[in-house]
Amino acid sequence: MADEQNGWNEYSKLVINELERLNEGISNLNGQILELKHEIVKLKGKEESIKDLKSWKKSMDEVVSPTQLKELSKKMTELTTFKTQAITIFLIVQGLMILTLSVMKFFN
């Protein structure tokens, strides 16, 4: 019977060690699960930001598309160039008119 008791003590120690190891493993898993939950919360926050950006882009696309915006920019550049040329020509014509009137007045 002493051998059975001794064997039971050995077995109970083995079982206790195994339970402690399993408990430690479960604790590690709980820690990892907690970290994963934090990561999921961060990802949900990023997902909300992406949804906000998508809705903003959709509303902006309703106003003007990127292609239309590019064309508008090109037309604005053309209009600015035309305006500069028109003002320059107007000033040259005005100068010539003043010069012509001055010369006519001088000779009369």
Secondary structure by P-SEA (a helix, b strand, c coil): caaaaaaaaaaaaaaaaaaaaaaaaaaaaaaaaaaaaaaaaaaaaaaaaaaaaaaaaaaaaaaccaaaaaaaaaaaaaaaaaaaaaaaaaaaaaaaaaaaaaaaaaac
